[in-house]
């Protein structure tokens, strides 16, 4: 599959990726590896990042266990700040300039989210890491990634996950599941394919921002996919 050249991208990292082989928390070696892969592609691309928080606290799961949903979601947002600071630390240890911007203001640890300031950072070659989701409960970090991709005029949203693309069923449960090289936003929504939540997919569709789904756990895969060589699925509007 030939993929177009993307210059400015938003990379969405699931919190689970940062666990490495563990079951909880942040694995420093895994974070360092991911940071190096980000640094390698940042030389040729303008890059911003949204990190999930599922390795520390997942608001929806906590709500299902009795937490009040709004409080649980805010706790999940704080988990993403911890992950963002971990990624920032790993990047800066290898000489990459970064800024963390949080949708929930916390001036002692990072900048507040200001779109024009974020754009300026990217123009100067810095990697901007967006934390705390959208700053609102009931919205996932997938929705935050789609929103920030639109606000930052990104050419594409790259979703780094534990699978190598979009399937018509869960490949871990259904060995015969079919992987798509390319699929439309409307098919993802109508067939309820597990790419991102529906609001994130619709926002990308309406703003014509392709979603590229790939396996971030495979070493060197981010660079290969950006070069159009790695295995991935691109979700885009029909006729593109």
N, C-alpha and C positions, 0 to 999 in steps of 0.2 A: 504494500500500500504506500503510495506517495503522499506525503503530508506537506502542506504548505509551510513556508518559512515564517516563524513567529519571532518577533523582536522583543516586545514587552509582554511578559507572561506573569500570571499569578499562580504560584504553586500552593496547592492545598495539601497539607500533611495531616494525616489522621494521627491522633495522639497515640494510638496503639503502636504505630511504627516506632516511636521513641522508646518503647519497652524492650526492644530487641527480642530475645528469647524468653524474657521474664513474663510474669503475669500481672505486674503492677509497677507503676512508677517510671523512672527515667534511667535508661542504661547509658552511661557516659560514652562507652565505645560506639554504640549505635548512633548516638547524637553526633559524635565526632565524624563518623563516616558520612552521615547525611549532610553535615555541614561542608565537608570536603567536596561532595558531589555538587552541592549548591554553588560553592566557590568556583568550581571548574567551569560551570556554564555561565556564571555571572560575568565572566570576562567578555562574552560575546552577546549577552542579552541584558535587557533591563528587567529586574526581577523583584517581585514582592511576594510575601509568604503569609499564609494564614495557617495557624496550627490548631488542631482540635485539642480536647482535654480528656478524652475517654480513658487514657492510661492512669488518670488520677481520680477523676470524678465525672460521672455522666448524669446530668440533671434528669433526663427522662427516666432512666432506670431507677434513680433515687425516688422520683415522684411515684413510681409504681410500687415502691416499698413503703409509702406512707408520708414521704416528705411533701410539704406544700410546694406546688410546682414552681411558683415564682422564685422562692428561696433556693430551691434545688438548682434552677437554671442559673441564678447568680453565682452559686457555688461552682458550677461547671465553668462559668466564664472566668472565675479566678484561677481555676486549674489551667486554662489556656494561657494566662499570663505567666504562670510558672514555666510552662513549656516554651513560651516565646523567649523568656530570659535564658533558658538553657540553650536554645538554639543560637541566640545572640552571643552568649559566652563562647560557644564552640566556634562560631564564625570569627569572632574577634581574636581568638587564640591563634588562628592561622592568617591573621592580617587582613580580614575583610571588614570594611566599615559597615556598620549596621545601625539601624534605629528601630526601637520597638515603640509602636503607637497603640495605645489601649483605648477602646471605646468607652471604658469606665475610667474616668480620670484618676490617676494615682501618681502625682507629680514627683514623688520621691524615688520612684523606680523606673519610670518611662515617660515618654511624651503622651499627651492626649492625641486622639485622632484628629488631624487637621488635613484635609485633602490637599490643599495647595502646598503645605509643608512637605507632605509625603511625596508629591510629584517633584518638588525641588530636590529632595534627597535622592530620588531615583535618577534625576537628570545629572546629579553629581557622582553617580556610580555607586551609591550606597544601596544596600538591600534593606527594604523596609519590611518589618514583621508586624502584622496586624494581630492584636490580641483582644480578648474579651468579646469575641463574636461581634454582633451588631450593637451590643450594649443593652439589648432588650430580651426579656424572657420570651419563651415560646418560639424562638428562632434558633436554628442550628448553626454550627460553624460552616456547614455547606452553604447556607443562605448568606452568611457573612462573606464567604469567599466569592460568591456570585456578585454580591453587592459591591465589594471592594474592586473586583475585576472590572465592573462597569464604571465605577467612579474613577478608577485610574486609567481608563481607556486601554485596557489590556487587549492584546491580539487573541489571547486564548487563556483558558483556565486549565492548568494541568493538575489532575488529582492523583496523588501518589498513594496507592493502597497496597493491599496484600495479594491482589490478583492482577493478572496481566491484561485486563480489559473488561468489556461488558459482555455478559452471557445471558442467554434466555432463561437460565435457571442457575441456582447456586452450584458452581462446579465442584465445591467440596462435598456436596451431598448428592449431586447428579453427575456421574462420570461422563454421560453422553451429552452434557450441556453444550450448546453451540455458542462459540465466541464470534462476535461481530468485529469486522475490521472498521466498519463505519455504520452508523445508525442515526436516524433523525431524532430530533428532540420530540416530535409528536409521537413517534413509536415508543420512545422511552416512557412518555407519560401515559399513553393509551394502554401499553402492556405492563405498566408498573415495573419496569426493569430497574434493578437496584443499582443506580448510578449515584445520584444525590437525591435529596428530598425534592418533592414536586415544585416547591416555590423556588428553589435554586435553579432547577432545570428550566422552569418557565422564564425566570429572569434572564438567564443566558440566551434562551431562544429569542426573547423579545428584543434583546440588544445585540443579537447575532455574534455571540461570543462562543466559539467552539470549546467543548470540554474534551480534553484528552485524558483518558484513564489508562494508567500503566502501573506496573509493579515497582514500587520504590525500594522494596527490600532486596531486589536484585542489584548487586554492585555495578555501578556504571550505567545503569539503565536510563537515568534522567538525561544524560548527555546523548545516548544513542537515540532515544525517542525524539529529542529536540532536533537531532540531525536527520530524522525521518527513517531511521534504521531499526529501532527497537520495536518490540511487539507492544501494541497498544490499540485502543479503540478510540476513534474520534466521533464525538456526538456533535452534529451540526444541522443546520437548516436544510430542508429539501432543496435540491437543485444547485447546491454549492459545490 
